Amino acid sequence: MRSLFAYTRRHRDIHLFARIHEIEIAPDQRLAGAVVLAAITGKPVDTEQQLLALKADLYRFELNLARNDNEHGWHIISSRWQRADLGFLTR
């Protein structure tokens, strides 16, 4: 929490750029997997080309989700992340 607080104090404007790269839903529709690409920038970014020009750090998140019947939504049951090459956005 301290690291997050310090980061937000140093960088007043924080913008998230995210793209869903892949979604797979199990046949019974109770489990799903998703791959999300995300970057944090200091200014708004609307396109992959703008993000490439900034040379921002890109991260790849692999999420495993389960359906929450009580709330009619999904929740994350596990996740994994790693840095990703910006070239991954153009594939």
Residue pairs with C-beta under 8 A, 6 or more apart in sequence:
7 14
8 14
11 42
13 42
13 43
14 40
14 41
14 42
15 40
15 41
15 42
15 43
15 44
15 45
16 38
16 39
16 40
16 41
17 38
17 39
17 40
17 41
17 45
17 51
17 56
18 36
18 37
18 38
18 39
19 36
19 37
19 38
19 48
19 89
20 34
20 35
20 36
21 35
21 36
21 37
21 60
22 33
22 34
22 35
23 32
23 33
23 34
24 32
24 33
24 34
25 31
25 32
26 32
29 67
30 66
30 67
31 64
31 65
31 66
31 67
32 64
32 65
32 66
32 67
32 74
33 62
33 63
33 64
33 65
34 62
34 63
34 65
35 60
35 61
35 62
35 63
36 60
36 61
36 63
37 58
37 59
37 60
37 61
37 84
37 88
37 89
38 58
38 59
38 61
39 45
39 51
39 56
39 57
39 58
39 59
40 56
40 57
41 51
41 54
41 56
43 54
45 51
45 54
45 56
48 89
48 90
51 58
51 86
51 89
52 86
52 89
52 90
55 86
56 86
57 83
58 83
58 84
58 85
58 86
58 88
58 89
59 81
59 82
59 83
59 84
60 81
60 82
60 83
60 84
60 88
61 79
61 80
61 81
62 79
62 80
62 81
63 76
63 78
63 79
64 76
64 77
64 78
64 79
65 74
65 75
65 76
65 77
66 74
66 75
66 77
67 73
67 74
68 74
68 75
